[in-house]
């Protein structure tokens, strides 16, 4: 992440919103808005944004410290997965499943709400892409 002084030097006026603990409420609100935006667009019109949104949600989940903001990253993701579009592709689905499985098993600071969101996401991924189970772990199954 960039410091505020680096943001100004790089002429990026927005990224200072994404820095520090004070920005967690802003990031949470952004993901709630993104879910509303996708819902309003509908599956057909939103499909062109879905791949980018999935990557952004995963990126934010991995880097977020605040549990409420971390939970908010699942809102647009669940919206996309519930539409049963062919997004994410197989490679991205495997990446998502591995990242969320790893967080579920190893990150001690996540709350029950976030763990529930992880399980729901893994369920959606397995519905959409059953082959995720084969590639997700050494034992050919999700180890939760």
C-alpha positions as MATLAB code, in Angstrom:
seq = 'XXXXXXXXXXXXXXXXXXXXXXXXXXXXXXXXXXXXXXXXXXXXXXXXXXXXXXXXXXXXXXXXXXXXXXXXXXXXXXXXXXXXXXXXXXXXXXXXXXXXXXXXXXXXXXXXXXXXXXXXXXXXXXXXXXXXXXXXXXXXXXXX';
ca = [
       0.000    0.000    0.000;
       1.060    3.555   -0.556;
       1.471    6.224    2.058;
      -0.472    9.437    1.623;
       2.653   11.320    0.607;
       3.339    8.711   -2.087;
      -0.251    9.018   -3.334;
       0.149   12.740   -3.854;
       3.478   12.218   -5.578;
       1.922    9.697   -7.946;
      -1.092   11.927   -8.613;
      -3.538    9.369   -7.246;
      -6.099   11.340   -5.250;
      -8.293    8.361   -4.350;
      -5.991    5.746   -2.869;
      -5.625    7.579    0.451;
      -9.180    6.375    1.190;
      -7.923    2.816    1.187;
      -5.165    3.275    3.737;
      -5.249    2.674    7.455;
      -7.855    1.522    9.914;
      -9.985    4.635    9.440;
     -10.670    3.613    5.869;
     -12.239    0.265    6.759;
     -15.732    1.779    6.959;
     -15.197    3.379    3.565;
     -14.027    0.088    2.063;
     -17.005   -1.684    3.631;
     -19.366    0.876    2.093;
     -17.673    0.492   -1.299;
     -18.340   -3.259   -1.362;
     -21.944   -2.738   -0.276;
     -22.365   -0.223   -3.092;
     -20.717   -2.595   -5.552;
     -23.224   -5.303   -4.631;
     -26.105   -2.864   -5.169;
     -24.614   -1.740   -8.480;
     -24.284   -5.313   -9.768;
     -27.805   -6.185   -8.614;
     -29.227   -3.168  -10.404;
     -27.382   -4.074  -13.603;
     -28.567   -7.666  -13.561;
     -26.633  -10.746  -14.664;
     -26.596  -10.038  -18.393;
     -25.307   -6.477  -18.197;
     -23.027   -7.079  -15.196;
     -21.235  -10.044  -16.729;
     -18.546   -7.894  -18.341;
     -17.555   -6.569  -14.876;
     -17.727   -9.867  -13.017;
     -14.195  -11.121  -13.614;
     -12.656   -7.881  -12.351;
     -15.002   -7.751   -9.358;
     -14.068  -11.306   -8.349;
     -10.356  -10.432   -8.423;
     -10.919   -7.212   -6.484;
     -12.933   -9.035   -3.817;
     -10.207  -11.639   -3.349;
      -7.459   -9.009   -3.303;
      -9.313   -6.942   -0.698;
     -10.131   -9.997    1.417;
      -6.468  -10.998    1.585;
      -5.316   -7.516    2.589;
      -8.128   -6.351    4.820;
      -7.600   -6.271    8.602;
     -11.100   -5.270    9.649;
     -13.537   -8.198    9.957;
     -16.630   -6.166    8.942;
     -14.844   -4.903    5.821;
     -13.512   -8.399    5.149;
     -17.093   -9.736    5.368;
     -18.278   -6.990    3.001;
     -15.929   -8.303    0.295;
     -18.241  -11.313    0.018;
     -21.356   -9.261   -0.855;
     -20.585   -8.626   -4.549;
     -18.915  -12.027   -4.824;
     -22.023  -13.857   -3.601;
     -24.151  -11.770   -5.947;
     -22.051  -12.969   -8.899;
     -21.844  -16.595   -7.780;
     -25.587  -16.847   -7.168;
     -26.240  -15.903  -10.798;
     -24.460  -19.115  -11.917;
     -22.558  -17.301  -14.644;
     -19.410  -18.883  -16.041;
     -17.462  -16.419  -13.941;
     -15.067  -17.107  -12.359;
     -13.252  -19.315  -14.822;
     -11.767  -22.586  -13.582;
      -8.333  -21.142  -12.794;
      -9.814  -18.243  -10.819;
     -12.271  -20.549   -9.028;
      -9.382  -22.737   -7.876;
      -7.436  -19.652   -6.749;
     -10.471  -18.417   -4.800;
     -11.117  -21.793   -3.200;
      -7.495  -22.202   -2.128;
      -7.288  -18.678   -0.709;
     -10.540  -18.971    1.245;
      -9.740  -22.487    2.467;
      -6.331  -21.276    3.636;
      -7.879  -18.300    5.462;
     -10.523  -20.525    7.073;
      -7.918  -22.952    8.374;
      -5.041  -20.655    9.304;
      -6.223  -17.140   10.122;
      -7.179  -17.056   13.777;
      -8.431  -13.468   13.838;
     -11.432  -13.921   11.532;
     -14.870  -13.967   13.101;
     -17.587  -16.575   12.804;
     -19.432  -14.336   10.360;
     -16.451  -14.246    8.013;
     -15.975  -18.005    8.389;
     -19.645  -18.492    7.494;
     -19.174  -16.286    4.425;
     -16.155  -18.377    3.441;
     -18.177  -21.593    3.696;
     -21.016  -20.084    1.675;
     -18.567  -18.932   -1.002;
     -16.906  -22.340   -1.168;
     -20.352  -23.912   -1.569;
     -21.193  -21.559   -4.443;
     -17.816  -22.288   -6.069;
     -18.327  -26.035   -5.813;
     -21.795  -25.722   -7.333;
     -20.487  -23.658  -10.223;
     -17.194  -25.483  -10.709;
     -17.207  -29.052   -9.261;
     -13.660  -29.618  -10.561;
     -12.435  -27.146   -7.912;
     -12.470  -29.982   -5.365;
      -9.971  -32.010   -7.355;
      -7.461  -29.162   -7.598;
      -8.021  -27.494   -4.281;
      -5.962  -29.578   -1.896;
      -3.483  -32.403   -1.700;
      -6.191  -34.827   -0.553;
      -8.460  -34.080   -3.557;
     -11.103  -32.510   -1.315;
     -11.680  -29.347    0.639;
     -10.325  -29.862    4.136;
     -12.500  -27.757    6.372;
];
